[in-house]
């Protein structure tokens, strides 16, 4: 699949909200919340125009019962796709519009994704550097597989910084609350 990198769009937040409303009807009361993550919720960051959505649910097994409905909406049902305890759905074929990542409450993956998203929001300079890297790699690599492979070391380093920042921020907040 060809890399499609575009400038940030305000429409991405509306696309997230619209799809969350549709998916709430499918997943029902199992849904705890939907979260917008990845690059598309980060202002000024270029991104592949694919909305990454986290669907946090009470029971991951209940998500599996919705596979036929998801396929009827045009989603590819990908299962765990390399991440234990995740359910991945991809919409749009070669012109993807959405990735739905289903996780059960308590999954360690949830905190990891939140830490990266929130770190990039709190550190715009990181987003700027990451955006430049993405643009450079998109010019060099035409295929998303090659692009993702080339981006992986930087993404992993960013994730480690984000996780350290998240732990430090939580520790500071805990200390501040204890001193109140």
C-alpha positions as CSV (number, residue, x, y, z in Angstrom):
1,X,0.0,0.0,0.0
2,X,1.3,3.5,-0.9
3,X,2.2,5.9,1.8
4,X,-0.2,8.8,1.9
5,X,1.0,11.6,4.2
6,X,-1.0,14.8,4.5
7,X,-1.1,17.9,6.5
8,X,-3.2,17.9,9.7
9,X,-6.9,18.3,9.1
10,X,-9.6,19.6,11.5
11,X,-11.9,17.1,9.8
12,X,-10.1,14.2,11.5
13,X,-11.7,14.9,14.8
14,X,-15.2,14.9,13.2
15,X,-14.3,11.6,11.4
16,X,-13.4,10.1,14.8
17,X,-16.6,11.3,16.4
18,X,-18.8,10.1,13.5
19,X,-17.3,6.7,13.5
20,X,-17.4,6.4,17.3
21,X,-21.2,7.0,17.1
22,X,-21.6,4.2,14.6
23,X,-19.5,1.8,16.5
24,X,-21.3,2.5,19.8
25,X,-24.4,1.1,18.2
26,X,-22.5,-2.1,17.2
27,X,-20.5,-2.7,20.3
28,X,-23.3,-1.5,22.6
29,X,-23.0,-1.4,26.4
30,X,-19.7,-3.3,26.2
31,X,-18.0,0.1,25.3
32,X,-16.4,1.9,28.1
33,X,-15.0,4.7,25.9
34,X,-13.5,5.6,22.6
35,X,-10.1,7.5,22.3
36,X,-8.5,9.2,19.3
37,X,-4.8,8.4,19.2
38,X,-1.9,8.0,16.8
39,X,-0.9,11.1,14.8
40,X,-4.2,12.4,13.6
41,X,-5.3,14.0,16.9
42,X,-2.0,15.9,17.2
43,X,-2.3,19.4,15.8
44,X,0.1,20.4,13.1
45,X,1.5,16.9,12.7
46,X,1.4,15.4,9.2
47,X,-0.1,12.0,9.2
48,X,-1.4,9.2,7.1
49,X,-5.1,10.2,6.8
50,X,-6.2,7.1,8.8
51,X,-8.1,7.7,12.1
52,X,-6.7,5.5,14.8
53,X,-9.4,4.8,17.3
54,X,-9.1,2.9,20.6
55,X,-12.2,1.2,21.7
56,X,-11.9,0.3,25.4
57,X,-14.4,-2.4,26.3
58,X,-15.5,-4.5,29.3
59,X,-15.1,-7.8,27.5
60,X,-12.7,-8.4,24.5
61,X,-14.6,-11.6,23.7
62,X,-17.8,-9.7,23.1
63,X,-15.9,-7.7,20.4
64,X,-15.4,-11.0,18.5
65,X,-19.1,-11.5,18.4
66,X,-19.4,-8.3,16.3
67,X,-17.0,-9.4,13.5
68,X,-19.8,-9.9,10.9
69,X,-21.3,-6.5,11.6
70,X,-17.9,-4.9,11.3
71,X,-17.3,-6.7,8.0
72,X,-20.7,-5.5,6.7
73,X,-19.5,-1.9,7.5
74,X,-16.4,-2.4,5.3
75,X,-14.0,-3.3,8.0
76,X,-11.3,-6.0,7.5
77,X,-11.4,-8.1,10.7
78,X,-7.7,-8.6,11.6
79,X,-7.9,-10.2,15.1
80,X,-4.9,-9.5,17.4
81,X,-2.6,-8.7,14.4
82,X,0.6,-9.0,16.4
83,X,-0.5,-7.5,19.7
84,X,-1.9,-9.9,22.3
85,X,-5.3,-9.0,23.7
86,X,-6.1,-6.5,20.9
87,X,-8.8,-6.7,18.2
88,X,-7.9,-4.7,15.1
89,X,-10.3,-3.6,12.4
90,X,-9.2,-1.7,9.3
91,X,-11.6,0.2,7.0
92,X,-11.1,1.3,3.4
93,X,-8.8,-1.2,1.8
94,X,-5.9,0.5,0.0
95,X,-7.4,3.9,0.9
96,X,-7.9,3.2,4.6
97,X,-9.9,5.7,6.6
98,X,-10.0,4.1,10.1
99,X,-8.2,1.6,12.3
100,X,-10.1,0.4,15.3
101,X,-8.0,-1.0,18.1
102,X,-10.2,-2.9,20.7
103,X,-8.7,-3.4,24.2
104,X,-10.3,-4.7,27.3
105,X,-10.2,-2.5,30.4
106,X,-6.9,-3.1,32.2
107,X,-4.8,-3.9,29.1
108,X,-1.3,-2.5,29.5
109,X,-1.5,-1.4,25.8
110,X,-4.0,1.3,26.7
111,X,-1.6,3.2,29.0
112,X,1.2,2.9,26.4
113,X,-0.9,4.5,23.7
114,X,-2.1,7.3,26.0
115,X,1.4,8.1,27.1
116,X,2.6,8.5,23.6
117,X,-0.4,10.6,22.5
118,X,-0.2,12.9,25.6
119,X,3.6,13.2,25.4
120,X,3.4,14.5,21.9
121,X,0.7,16.9,22.8
122,X,2.7,18.2,25.7
123,X,6.0,18.4,23.7
124,X,5.2,20.1,20.3
125,X,8.9,20.1,19.5
126,X,8.8,16.3,19.5
127,X,5.9,16.4,17.2
128,X,7.7,18.7,14.8
129,X,10.8,16.5,14.7
130,X,8.6,13.4,14.3
131,X,6.7,15.1,11.5
132,X,9.9,16.0,9.7
133,X,11.1,12.4,10.0
134,X,7.8,11.1,8.6
135,X,7.9,13.4,5.6
136,X,11.6,12.4,4.9
137,X,10.7,8.7,5.1
138,X,7.6,9.1,3.0
139,X,9.7,10.7,0.2
140,X,12.2,7.8,0.5
141,X,9.8,4.9,0.9
142,X,6.7,4.5,-1.3
143,X,5.3,1.4,0.4
144,X,3.8,1.6,3.9
145,X,5.6,-1.6,5.0
146,X,9.0,-0.1,4.1
147,X,8.0,3.3,5.6
148,X,6.8,1.7,8.8
149,X,10.0,-0.4,9.1
150,X,12.2,2.6,8.6
151,X,10.2,4.6,11.1
152,X,10.2,1.9,13.8
153,X,13.5,2.7,15.6
154,X,12.4,6.4,16.0
155,X,8.9,5.4,17.1
156,X,10.3,3.0,19.7
157,X,12.6,5.7,21.1
158,X,9.7,8.2,21.2
159,X,7.6,5.6,23.0
160,X,10.3,5.1,25.6
161,X,10.6,8.9,26.2
162,X,6.9,9.1,26.5
163,X,6.6,6.3,29.0
164,X,9.4,7.8,31.2
165,X,7.6,11.2,31.0
166,X,4.3,9.6,31.9
167,X,5.8,7.9,35.0
168,X,7.5,11.1,36.1
169,X,4.3,13.1,35.5
170,X,2.3,10.6,37.6
171,X,4.9,10.6,40.3
172,X,4.8,14.4,40.5
173,X,1.0,14.5,40.6
174,X,1.0,11.9,43.3
175,X,3.5,13.9,45.3
176,X,1.6,17.2,44.8
177,X,-1.7,15.6,45.9
178,X,0.0,14.1,49.0
179,X,1.2,17.5,49.9
180,X,-2.2,19.2,49.7
